[in-house]
Amino acid sequence: MASNSFYGSNSGLQVGVNTGPINIALERPETPTKPLSTVPFAQDQEFVSRDGLLRQIREKSLIPGSRIALVGLGGVGKSQLAIEYSHQIRSQSPATWVFWVHGSNESRFEQSFQDIADQVKIPGRQNPQPNIFKLVENWLRDEKIGKWVCILDNVDDDQLLSIKSPASASAKPLLEYIPRSQNGFVIITSRNREVALKMVDHKGLVEVNPMERSEALELLQRKLGESQESERQESEQLVDVLEFMPLAIVQAASYIRNRAPRCSVSQYLTDFQKSDREATKLLKEDAGHIYRDREAKNSILVTWQISFDYIRQTKPSAADLLSLMSFFDRQGIPEDLVRHQPEANYGSRSASELPSDSSDGEISDSDTSPDFEDDITTLRDYSFITISGKSTFMMHRLVQLTMRAWLKSHGQLDQWKDKFISTISAEFPTGEYENWERCRLLFPHIKSAMSQRPTSAELQRQWATLLYRGAW
């Protein structure tokens, strides 16, 4: 005699041939659950509405069975938008189920599915060896349950696209257990545009960029409270230097509030602008953000450096390219300078062959690789660079600063600084009239080189000559 769970809330016993009485104690069926939310974060009362983005999400949610991906830099506010939307939809439509699924790795994905099965009381989940993925998938496919929203957070690499459920030999990749249903809407958050496009089409991409200036200023003021309202001008300058990045602004506000009255907006701004070293120190501060996942880092610098590490492991040539670009002026980085490099005495080993904690590793001229376009695409997909014209690129200053700090921690800062000086020296012409246009285009990068004194005597001579030519 075996106990079985059937479809819906029905259950019973399967009995073979029997001629005698059967005495059984049946468990009382569980009371069906009303629509609920599994979002693990409370609504942020200091959230600054980014109406354009929330409007896009709402409009796309009206399409039956639609999927969207919020894509952008770490710390730009993707998960915060998803959290806010989840609370809004529950408030406006209490009959809608809202589920939060952690997509950072296999174990957290499985635990999220288990939590869904437990909270909605899916029959069969308590069997000795249940296929939780299949149970949740079948439940979500049932149109009788009504509308639902599933937020798949932090899918930053494609492992969930290939890892299969261990429950059965015929299992499919984990993400396929979130069905395309006419009554379902799926929101994915990801730092990686390429990964997102494996789950949604181009129409489903929602680019999340840094805040508008007014939004950034409002966020800073809300996080600071009333104590700093008098420093309006300094607050405007601070959000400018933080490039309107939400996590960086929350970090700054947390730092200031925790140290008030000995620290103010003006003092933080002064310290931040004092040197790269001071700015890096401040960007490392953990903001203690209660509206971020427990695995997420509450420091913009650490958040980005995790992505740098991943790129270094998976595509070393792209990490090399980003390393070089971090020394240029942040705007108008010329393609011809980073695509074709002069010979440099860094040996022939690539970054992938360097130990992760190397302090004396050599750098290859990987930027001459035919994979240049792939490298550019990788960096763009992570939002570390922007293609600003047909032959120029742009970076956030904070990304450059964070990249240089990452290079320093890996013992490669001086090597890449020398390579930058060698590159710009070979390309910057003398100041004759016929060279003026080229000089004008490269001059911002000469100004950047002024603060990048190289280490070797030979390159110091090149550097001095470069500054002399730039002073014409």
Buried (B, 14 or more C-beta within 10 A) or exposed (E): EEEEBEEEEEBEEEEEEEEEEEEEEEEEEEEEEEBBBBBEBEBBEBBBEBEEBBEBBEEBBEEEEBBBBBBBBBBBBBBBBBBBBBBBBBEEBEEBBBBBBBBBBBEBBBBBBBBBBEBBBBBBBEEEEBBBBBBBBBBBBEEEBEBBBBBBBBBBBBBBBEBBBEBEEEBEBBBBBBBEBEBBBBBBBBBBBBBBBEBBEEEBBBEBBBBEEEBBBBBBBBBBEEEBEEBEEBBBBBBEBBBBBBBBBBBBBBBBBEEBEEBBBBBBBEBBEEEEEEBBBBBBBEBEBEBBBEEBBBBBBBBBBBBBBBBBEEBBBBBBBBBBBBBBBBBBBBBEBBBBBEEBEBEEEBBBEBEEEEEEBBBBBBBEBEBBEEBBBBBBBBBBBBBEEEEBBBBBBBBBBBBBBBBBEBBBBBBBBBBBBBBBBBBBBEEEEEBEEEBEEBBBBBEBBEEBEBEBEEBBEBBEEBBEBBEE
